[in-house]
């Protein structure tokens, strides 16, 4: 299978699928979003900020004022990966 999917953050083309690219970002190894805690916060902010991705949020987090999260929380979950 070709590795022709790019990371949406850093643009590195080396992934077989979008899932692999997202795992690269979530792990904190993406040079465009270094650090796992930072990456999780950035992904959470992206998901929360786009209507088409808000269904990925854990339901109780939809109502949090200010949308702050703790690094230990799992604020979003891909329904395909669950």
FENMO-V70547 format. One record per pair of residues at least 24 apart in sequence whose C-alpha atoms are under 10 Angstrom apart, sorted by sequence separation. I is the first residue (numbers start at 1). J is the second residue. If there is no record, write none. Layout:
BEGIN
I|J  I|J
END
This chain:
BEGIN
8|32  9|33  44|68  45|69  55|79  7|32  44|69  53|78  41|68  48|75  41|69  47|75  48|76  40|69  41|70  47|76  40|70  41|71  44|74  45|75  40|71  44|75  39|71  40|72  43|75  44|76  37|70  38|71  40|73  43|76  44|77  37|71  40|74  41|75  36|71  37|72  40|75  40|76  19|78  19|80  19|81
END
